[in-house]
Amino acid sequence: MTSTAWTFTIPQERVQDFRDLLADLNKDLSGLAERARDVGYHRERMWLQPNQDESAEFIVYLEFDEGVDLTTFTERLLAYDSEFTRWWRPRFESFGLPKSFGEPLLTWDAID
C-alpha cells in the first residue's frame, strides 16, 4: 500500500465556509467515491485541526490502490473531469492548495 498525507492552512475568516463546504460534500459522497475509483485511491480521511489563532489546518490522508504512486495519482487527479469535479474543484481551490506534497520519509505497513 502506498499512502500520502498533506495539509494546508484555512484562514480564520474562512474556517466556517470550509466547514459548510464539507457539510455539503458529506450530503452526497457518490461523486467523491467515483473520482476515487477512477483516479486510483480507496481510502480518504479528512481532519480540520484548529490552531490557536482560530485558523485551522486541513489534513488529508489517502491510501492508493495497488500500483498507484504519488506521481500517477497526481497526474490522474489533475486530468480527471466530472460533474462532481466541476462542482467541487472551484469551491475547494478557493481555499488555497498545498504548495507541494512533500517528501515521503518512511512508509511502513503492518503485516498480519
Disulfide bonds with the S-S distance in Angstrom:
none
